[in-house]
Amino acid sequence: MPLDPALRDRLVAAVAENFDAQIAHTQALMRFPSTRGEEQAIQDFVFRTFRERGYAMDRFAMDRDQIESHPGGARFSPEHSEAPIVVGIHRPREERGRSLILQAHVDVVPPGPADLWTHPPFEPVVEGDWLYGRGGADMKAGHAANLFALDALRRIGLQPAATVTLQSVVEEESTGNGALMTHLRGYRADAVLIPEPEEEMLVRANTGVLWFRVEVRGRPVHVREMGTGANAIDAAYRVIGALRDLEARWNADKAGRPHFEGEAHPINLNIGRIEGGDWASSVPAWCRIDCRIAIYPGTSAAEAAREIEAAVQAFARDDAFLSNSPPSVSFHGFFAEGYVLDEGSEAEGVLGRAHAAATGSALKSFMTAGYLDTRVHALYDRVPALCYGPKSENIHGFDERVSLASLQRITTAMAMFVAEWCGTEAV
Protein backbone atom coordinates (compact mmCIF):
# COMPACT_ATOMS: atom_id res chain seq x y z
CA MET A 1 0.00 0.00 0.00
CA PRO A 2 1.18 3.60 -0.55
CA LEU A 3 3.62 5.10 1.92
CA ASP A 4 2.32 7.10 4.82
CA PRO A 5 2.74 10.82 3.97
CA ALA A 6 4.64 11.37 7.19
CA LEU A 7 7.20 8.73 6.19
CA ARG A 8 7.55 10.34 2.76
CA ASP A 9 8.28 13.68 4.41
CA ARG A 10 10.90 12.14 6.66
CA LEU A 11 12.63 10.56 3.65
CA VAL A 12 12.61 13.86 1.76
CA ALA A 13 14.33 15.48 4.73
CA ALA A 14 16.79 12.60 5.21
CA VAL A 15 17.99 12.74 1.61
CA ALA A 16 18.31 16.53 1.74
CA GLU A 17 20.26 16.50 5.02
CA ASN A 18 22.78 14.00 3.66
CA PHE A 19 22.99 15.32 0.11
CA ASP A 20 26.31 17.13 0.55
CA ALA A 21 27.83 13.84 1.66
CA GLN A 22 26.25 12.14 -1.35
CA ILE A 23 27.83 14.69 -3.72
CA ALA A 24 31.21 14.19 -2.03
CA HIS A 25 30.89 10.41 -2.41
CA THR A 26 29.94 10.79 -6.07
CA GLN A 27 33.00 12.98 -6.62
CA ALA A 28 35.18 10.38 -4.89
CA LEU A 29 33.93 7.77 -7.35
CA MET A 30 34.52 10.13 -10.27
CA ARG A 31 38.16 10.69 -9.35
CA PHE A 32 38.93 7.08 -10.24
CA PRO A 33 39.78 6.95 -13.98
CA SER A 34 37.90 3.67 -14.28
CA THR A 35 38.07 3.09 -18.01
CA ARG A 36 37.87 -0.45 -19.32
CA GLY A 37 40.39 -2.69 -17.59
CA GLU A 38 41.24 -0.04 -14.98
CA GLU A 39 38.39 -0.61 -12.52
CA GLN A 40 40.20 -2.61 -9.81
CA ALA A 41 40.92 0.39 -7.59
CA ILE A 42 37.40 1.77 -7.69
CA GLN A 43 35.94 -1.67 -6.99
CA ASP A 44 38.21 -1.92 -3.93
CA PHE A 45 36.85 1.46 -2.81
CA VAL A 46 33.27 0.30 -3.39
CA PHE A 47 33.92 -2.92 -1.47
CA ARG A 48 35.19 -0.95 1.54
CA THR A 49 32.28 1.48 1.35
CA PHE A 50 29.68 -1.29 1.33
CA ARG A 51 31.43 -3.26 4.07
CA GLU A 52 31.67 -0.20 6.34
CA ARG A 53 27.88 -0.02 6.27
CA GLY A 54 27.59 -3.58 7.48
CA TYR A 55 26.48 -5.28 4.28
CA ALA A 56 27.34 -8.93 3.70
CA MET A 57 29.99 -8.89 0.99
CA ASP A 58 30.74 -10.92 -2.11
CA ARG A 59 33.52 -10.23 -4.60
CA PHE A 60 34.05 -12.49 -7.59
CA ALA A 61 35.63 -12.72 -11.03
CA MET A 62 33.84 -13.35 -14.27
CA ASP A 63 33.65 -16.94 -15.47
CA ARG A 64 34.59 -16.83 -19.15
CA ASP A 65 33.26 -20.30 -19.99
CA GLN A 66 29.91 -19.62 -18.33
CA ILE A 67 29.51 -16.25 -19.99
CA GLU A 68 30.51 -17.28 -23.50
CA SER A 69 28.20 -20.29 -23.40
CA HIS A 70 25.21 -18.10 -22.46
CA PRO A 71 23.13 -16.68 -25.36
CA GLY A 72 23.42 -13.19 -23.86
CA GLY A 73 27.15 -13.40 -23.25
CA ALA A 74 29.74 -11.52 -25.28
CA ARG A 75 32.99 -13.08 -26.43
CA PHE A 76 36.06 -12.13 -24.46
CA SER A 77 38.81 -10.13 -26.11
CA PRO A 78 42.29 -9.15 -24.89
CA GLU A 79 40.78 -5.81 -23.77
CA HIS A 80 38.11 -7.45 -21.59
CA SER A 81 38.23 -6.24 -17.99
CA GLU A 82 39.52 -8.55 -15.29
CA ALA A 83 38.21 -6.37 -12.48
CA PRO A 84 35.94 -8.16 -10.00
CA ILE A 85 32.21 -7.73 -9.48
CA VAL A 86 31.35 -6.37 -6.03
CA VAL A 87 28.08 -7.15 -4.27
CA GLY A 88 26.80 -5.92 -0.92
CA ILE A 89 23.75 -7.61 0.60
CA HIS A 90 21.33 -6.19 3.15
CA ARG A 91 19.44 -8.90 4.99
CA PRO A 92 16.49 -7.97 7.22
CA ARG A 93 15.79 -9.44 10.60
CA GLU A 94 12.54 -10.80 9.17
CA GLU A 95 11.87 -11.19 5.42
CA ARG A 96 8.45 -9.57 5.10
CA GLY A 97 8.72 -7.40 1.97
CA ARG A 98 9.69 -7.88 -1.64
CA SER A 99 13.36 -8.26 -2.55
CA LEU A 100 15.24 -5.80 -4.73
CA ILE A 101 18.46 -5.49 -6.72
CA LEU A 102 20.01 -2.03 -7.00
CA GLN A 103 22.69 -2.13 -9.66
CA ALA A 104 25.21 0.31 -11.14
CA HIS A 105 28.38 0.13 -13.20
CA VAL A 106 31.72 1.77 -12.44
CA ASP A 107 33.35 1.51 -15.87
CA VAL A 108 33.41 4.67 -17.96
CA VAL A 109 34.19 5.42 -21.59
CA PRO A 110 37.54 7.04 -22.48
CA PRO A 111 37.58 10.82 -22.01
CA GLY A 112 39.19 11.66 -25.34
CA PRO A 113 41.54 14.64 -25.71
CA ALA A 114 41.78 16.40 -22.33
CA ASP A 115 42.23 19.81 -23.97
CA LEU A 116 38.65 19.65 -25.25
CA TRP A 117 37.29 19.55 -21.68
CA THR A 118 36.62 22.74 -19.73
CA HIS A 119 37.94 20.99 -16.61
CA PRO A 120 40.12 17.86 -16.40
CA PRO A 121 37.75 14.91 -16.94
CA PHE A 122 38.62 13.07 -13.73
CA GLU A 123 38.65 16.12 -11.47
CA PRO A 124 34.94 16.65 -10.71
CA VAL A 125 33.76 20.23 -10.51
CA VAL A 126 30.43 21.69 -9.33
CA GLU A 127 29.21 24.79 -11.16
CA GLY A 128 25.72 25.88 -10.25
CA ASP A 129 23.38 22.90 -10.56
CA TRP A 130 25.84 20.81 -12.58
CA LEU A 131 28.44 18.28 -11.52
CA TYR A 132 31.01 17.93 -14.30
CA GLY A 133 33.36 15.04 -15.05
CA ARG A 134 33.70 11.81 -16.96
CA GLY A 135 31.39 9.16 -15.60
CA GLY A 136 29.51 11.45 -13.25
CA ALA A 137 26.27 11.07 -15.16
CA ASP A 138 27.02 7.66 -16.68
CA MET A 139 26.71 6.42 -14.03
CA LYS A 140 28.56 7.19 -10.84
CA ALA A 141 25.81 9.56 -9.68
CA GLY A 142 23.43 6.61 -9.91
CA HIS A 143 25.93 4.33 -8.19
CA ALA A 144 26.02 6.71 -5.24
CA ALA A 145 22.24 7.14 -5.30
CA ASN A 146 21.79 3.39 -4.74
CA LEU A 147 23.82 3.64 -1.55
CA PHE A 148 22.43 6.93 -0.30
CA ALA A 149 18.80 5.92 -0.86
CA LEU A 150 19.42 3.16 1.67
CA ASP A 151 21.33 5.58 3.89
CA ALA A 152 18.25 7.84 3.98
CA LEU A 153 16.25 5.04 5.58
CA ARG A 154 18.98 4.46 8.16
CA ARG A 155 19.02 8.14 9.08
CA ILE A 156 15.42 7.83 10.27
CA GLY A 157 16.02 4.53 12.06
CA LEU A 158 14.62 2.20 9.40
CA GLN A 159 15.90 -0.45 7.00
CA PRO A 160 14.29 -2.55 4.25
CA ALA A 161 12.21 -5.47 5.48
CA ALA A 162 13.48 -7.59 2.57
CA THR A 163 16.78 -8.57 1.00
CA VAL A 164 18.36 -5.74 -1.00
CA THR A 165 21.36 -6.55 -3.17
CA LEU A 166 23.72 -3.74 -4.18
CA GLN A 167 25.59 -4.77 -7.33
CA SER A 168 28.63 -2.87 -8.62
CA VAL A 169 29.59 -4.19 -12.06
CA VAL A 170 32.06 -3.58 -14.87
CA GLU A 171 31.93 -4.13 -18.65
CA GLU A 172 28.62 -2.27 -19.00
CA GLU A 173 30.14 -0.01 -21.64
CA SER A 174 31.65 -2.89 -23.65
CA THR A 175 29.88 -6.24 -23.30
CA GLY A 176 27.30 -6.30 -20.51
CA ASN A 177 29.13 -9.36 -19.17
CA GLY A 178 29.40 -7.93 -15.65
CA ALA A 179 25.65 -7.80 -15.12
CA LEU A 180 25.28 -11.19 -16.78
CA MET A 181 27.81 -12.62 -14.33
CA THR A 182 25.68 -11.55 -11.36
CA HIS A 183 22.81 -13.50 -12.95
CA LEU A 184 25.06 -16.52 -13.46
CA ARG A 185 26.26 -16.18 -9.86
CA GLY A 186 22.66 -16.71 -8.79
CA TYR A 187 21.56 -13.28 -7.62
CA ARG A 188 17.82 -12.78 -8.07
CA ALA A 189 15.16 -10.42 -6.73
CA ASP A 190 11.50 -9.57 -7.20
CA ALA A 191 12.47 -6.36 -9.03
CA VAL A 192 15.57 -4.51 -10.25
CA LEU A 193 16.28 -0.79 -10.33
CA ILE A 194 19.23 0.66 -12.26
CA PRO A 195 19.57 4.48 -12.00
CA GLU A 196 21.17 5.28 -15.36
CA PRO A 197 20.86 8.92 -16.54
CA GLU A 198 17.39 8.70 -18.08
CA GLU A 199 16.02 12.25 -17.77
CA GLU A 200 13.78 11.39 -14.80
CA MET A 201 11.88 8.91 -16.96
CA LEU A 202 11.43 5.15 -17.06
CA VAL A 203 12.84 3.20 -19.98
CA ARG A 204 9.98 1.34 -21.66
CA ALA A 205 11.93 -0.22 -24.50
CA ASN A 206 15.61 -0.69 -25.21
CA THR A 207 17.53 -1.76 -28.28
CA GLY A 208 19.99 -4.58 -28.32
CA VAL A 209 23.57 -3.85 -29.34
CA LEU A 210 26.27 -5.67 -31.29
CA TRP A 211 29.94 -4.78 -31.58
CA PHE A 212 31.79 -6.18 -34.57
CA ARG A 213 35.05 -5.78 -36.45
CA VAL A 214 35.63 -5.90 -40.19
CA GLU A 215 39.16 -6.61 -41.41
CA VAL A 216 40.24 -5.92 -44.97
CA ARG A 217 43.48 -7.00 -46.63
CA GLY A 218 44.99 -4.96 -49.47
CA ARG A 219 47.82 -5.42 -51.93
CA PRO A 220 50.73 -3.10 -51.04
CA VAL A 221 52.87 -1.41 -53.66
CA HIS A 222 54.82 1.84 -53.87
CA VAL A 223 52.47 4.76 -54.44
CA ARG A 224 54.09 5.50 -57.81
CA GLU A 225 52.53 2.21 -58.94
CA MET A 226 49.38 2.37 -56.85
CA GLY A 227 47.17 1.43 -59.77
CA THR A 228 48.65 -2.06 -59.64
CA GLY A 229 47.90 -2.48 -55.93
CA ALA A 230 44.77 -2.44 -53.81
CA ASN A 231 44.23 0.06 -51.00
CA ALA A 232 42.77 -1.66 -47.93
CA ILE A 233 41.59 1.62 -46.43
CA ASP A 234 39.71 2.57 -49.61
CA ALA A 235 38.18 -0.93 -49.64
CA ALA A 236 37.11 -0.53 -45.99
CA TYR A 237 35.26 2.65 -46.91
CA ARG A 238 33.39 0.73 -49.58
CA VAL A 239 32.42 -1.88 -46.96
CA ILE A 240 31.18 0.94 -44.72
CA GLY A 241 28.87 1.99 -47.55
CA ALA A 242 27.41 -1.52 -47.64
CA LEU A 243 26.90 -1.42 -43.86
CA ARG A 244 25.09 1.92 -44.21
CA ASP A 245 22.73 0.20 -46.66
CA LEU A 246 22.07 -2.49 -44.04
CA GLU A 247 21.42 0.21 -41.44
CA ALA A 248 18.90 1.87 -43.79
CA ARG A 249 17.10 -1.46 -44.36
CA TRP A 250 16.83 -2.10 -40.63
CA ASN A 251 15.48 1.40 -40.03
CA ALA A 252 12.92 0.89 -42.80
CA ASP A 253 11.73 -2.21 -40.91
CA LYS A 254 10.45 -0.13 -37.96
CA ALA A 255 6.82 -0.11 -39.18
CA GLY A 256 4.52 -1.95 -36.80
CA ARG A 257 7.07 -2.03 -33.98
CA PRO A 258 5.64 -0.37 -30.85
CA HIS A 259 7.99 2.18 -29.26
CA PHE A 260 10.09 2.33 -32.45
CA GLU A 261 7.90 3.11 -35.45
CA GLY A 262 7.50 6.74 -34.38
CA GLU A 263 11.27 7.27 -34.14
CA ALA A 264 13.03 8.92 -37.06
CA HIS A 265 16.12 6.71 -36.85
CA PRO A 266 15.88 4.00 -34.16
CA ILE A 267 18.73 1.85 -35.48
CA ASN A 268 22.13 3.52 -35.41
CA LEU A 269 25.36 2.18 -36.88
CA ASN A 270 28.52 3.76 -35.51
CA ILE A 271 31.95 3.34 -37.09
CA GLY A 272 33.78 3.85 -33.84
CA ARG A 273 37.38 3.11 -34.76
CA ILE A 274 39.43 2.76 -37.91
CA GLU A 275 43.09 1.86 -38.22
CA GLY A 276 45.21 0.64 -41.06
CA GLY A 277 48.32 0.96 -43.14
CA ASP A 278 51.96 1.10 -42.20
CA TRP A 279 53.54 3.90 -44.24
CA ALA A 280 52.32 7.08 -45.93
CA SER A 281 54.07 6.19 -49.18
CA SER A 282 52.88 2.58 -49.33
CA VAL A 283 49.46 1.47 -50.51
CA PRO A 284 48.00 0.07 -47.24
CA ALA A 285 47.91 -3.67 -46.90
CA TRP A 286 45.39 -3.81 -44.07
CA CYS A 287 42.55 -1.93 -42.44
CA ARG A 288 40.30 -2.67 -39.46
CA ILE A 289 37.06 -0.96 -38.55
CA ASP A 290 35.27 -1.40 -35.21
CA CYS A 291 31.52 -0.92 -35.43
CA ARG A 292 28.49 -0.79 -33.19
CA ILE A 293 24.92 -1.30 -34.34
CA ALA A 294 21.56 -1.50 -32.57
CA ILE A 295 18.91 -4.19 -33.08
CA TYR A 296 15.19 -4.27 -32.29
CA PRO A 297 13.82 -6.16 -29.29
CA GLY A 298 12.77 -9.61 -30.41
CA THR A 299 15.68 -9.91 -32.84
CA SER A 300 18.26 -12.36 -31.59
CA ALA A 301 21.87 -11.27 -31.53
CA ALA A 302 22.84 -14.39 -33.49
CA GLU A 303 20.31 -13.60 -36.21
CA ALA A 304 21.53 -10.01 -36.50
CA ALA A 305 25.15 -11.19 -36.63
CA ARG A 306 24.33 -13.50 -39.54
CA GLU A 307 22.70 -10.61 -41.41
CA ILE A 308 25.78 -8.45 -40.92
CA GLU A 309 28.07 -11.20 -42.17
CA ALA A 310 25.83 -11.86 -45.16
CA ALA A 311 25.68 -8.15 -46.08
CA VAL A 312 29.48 -7.86 -46.09
CA GLN A 313 29.89 -11.10 -48.05
CA ALA A 314 27.27 -10.09 -50.64
CA PHE A 315 28.96 -6.74 -51.20
CA ALA A 316 32.40 -8.32 -51.48
CA ARG A 317 31.24 -10.72 -54.20
CA ASP A 318 30.46 -7.76 -56.50
CA ASP A 319 33.58 -5.74 -55.68
CA ALA A 320 36.43 -6.03 -58.18
CA PHE A 321 39.10 -6.46 -55.53
CA LEU A 322 37.19 -7.81 -52.51
CA SER A 323 35.71 -10.67 -54.52
CA ASN A 324 39.22 -12.18 -54.54
CA SER A 325 40.16 -11.01 -51.04
CA PRO A 326 36.98 -11.17 -48.93
CA PRO A 327 36.83 -9.16 -45.68
CA SER A 328 36.46 -11.00 -42.39
CA VAL A 329 33.81 -10.13 -39.79
CA SER A 330 34.20 -10.94 -36.10
CA PHE A 331 32.14 -10.15 -32.99
CA HIS A 332 34.15 -9.09 -29.97
CA GLY A 333 31.95 -7.01 -27.65
CA PHE A 334 28.23 -6.49 -27.08
CA PHE A 335 26.16 -9.44 -28.27
CA ALA A 336 23.04 -8.29 -26.46
CA GLU A 337 19.35 -8.40 -27.28
CA GLY A 338 16.87 -5.64 -26.54
CA TYR A 339 13.77 -5.78 -24.39
CA VAL A 340 10.40 -4.16 -23.79
CA LEU A 341 9.28 -3.50 -20.22
CA ASP A 342 5.70 -4.71 -19.87
CA GLU A 343 3.33 -2.09 -18.50
CA GLY A 344 1.29 -2.52 -15.35
CA SER A 345 3.70 -4.26 -12.97
CA GLU A 346 3.42 -3.56 -9.25
CA ALA A 347 7.03 -2.38 -9.28
CA GLU A 348 6.27 0.26 -11.89
CA GLY A 349 3.24 1.38 -9.89
CA VAL A 350 5.37 1.80 -6.77
CA LEU A 351 8.01 3.74 -8.71
CA GLY A 352 5.30 5.92 -10.24
CA ARG A 353 4.01 6.89 -6.80
CA ALA A 354 7.52 7.53 -5.52
CA HIS A 355 8.39 9.67 -8.54
CA ALA A 356 5.22 11.73 -8.22
CA ALA A 357 5.87 12.35 -4.52
CA ALA A 358 9.51 13.34 -5.13
CA THR A 359 9.05 15.46 -8.26
CA GLY A 360 5.42 16.57 -8.29
CA SER A 361 4.84 15.15 -11.76
CA ALA A 362 3.65 11.87 -13.29
CA LEU A 363 6.25 9.32 -14.32
CA LYS A 364 6.80 9.21 -18.09
CA SER A 365 8.39 6.40 -20.09
CA PHE A 366 10.32 6.34 -23.35
CA MET A 367 12.47 4.24 -25.67
CA THR A 368 16.23 4.55 -25.57
CA ALA A 369 18.42 3.28 -28.40
CA GLY A 370 21.47 2.40 -26.30
CA TYR A 371 22.59 -0.61 -24.30
CA LEU A 372 21.29 -1.07 -20.74
CA ASP A 373 22.13 -3.78 -18.20
CA THR A 374 18.44 -4.05 -17.38
CA ARG A 375 18.25 -6.41 -20.39
CA VAL A 376 19.82 -9.17 -18.26
CA HIS A 377 17.09 -9.01 -15.62
CA ALA A 378 14.26 -8.42 -18.09
CA LEU A 379 15.21 -11.25 -20.46
CA TYR A 380 16.72 -13.88 -18.18
CA ASP A 381 15.28 -13.25 -14.71
CA ARG A 382 11.86 -12.29 -16.11
CA VAL A 383 11.27 -9.67 -13.41
CA PRO A 384 10.40 -5.97 -13.67
CA ALA A 385 13.69 -4.26 -14.57
CA LEU A 386 13.36 -0.52 -14.04
CA CYS A 387 15.89 1.85 -15.57
CA TYR A 388 15.27 5.34 -14.21
CA GLY A 389 17.64 8.13 -13.28
CA PRO A 390 18.66 11.78 -13.25
CA LYS A 391 18.88 14.43 -15.94
CA SER A 392 22.26 14.78 -17.60
CA GLU A 393 24.06 16.18 -20.62
CA ASN A 394 26.99 15.15 -22.80
CA ILE A 395 27.29 11.54 -21.67
CA HIS A 396 30.14 9.90 -23.63
CA GLY A 397 31.09 13.43 -24.76
CA PHE A 398 33.13 16.36 -23.51
CA ASP A 399 32.00 18.18 -20.34
CA GLU A 400 29.71 15.33 -19.27
CA ARG A 401 27.49 16.61 -16.48
CA VAL A 402 24.63 15.59 -14.20
CA SER A 403 22.02 17.86 -12.61
CA LEU A 404 22.32 17.89 -8.83
CA ALA A 405 18.74 19.02 -8.27
CA SER A 406 17.57 16.14 -10.43
CA LEU A 407 19.88 13.72 -8.64
CA GLN A 408 18.41 14.74 -5.28
CA ARG A 409 14.87 14.20 -6.60
CA ILE A 410 15.82 10.80 -8.03
CA THR A 411 17.51 9.70 -4.80
CA THR A 412 14.41 10.75 -2.86
CA ALA A 413 12.18 8.79 -5.23
CA MET A 414 14.47 5.77 -4.89
CA ALA A 415 14.34 5.91 -1.09
CA MET A 416 10.53 6.04 -1.23
CA PHE A 417 10.49 3.19 -3.74
CA VAL A 418 12.65 1.00 -1.49
CA ALA A 419 10.48 1.80 1.54
CA GLU A 420 7.23 0.87 -0.20
CA TRP A 421 8.50 -2.05 -2.32
CA CYS A 422 10.53 -3.74 0.40
CA GLY A 423 8.62 -2.55 3.45
CA THR A 424 10.51 -1.27 6.48
CA GLU A 425 11.58 -2.40 9.91
CA ALA A 426 13.52 -0.75 12.72
CA VAL A 427 17.31 -0.81 12.36
Disulfide bonds with the S-S distance in Angstrom:
none
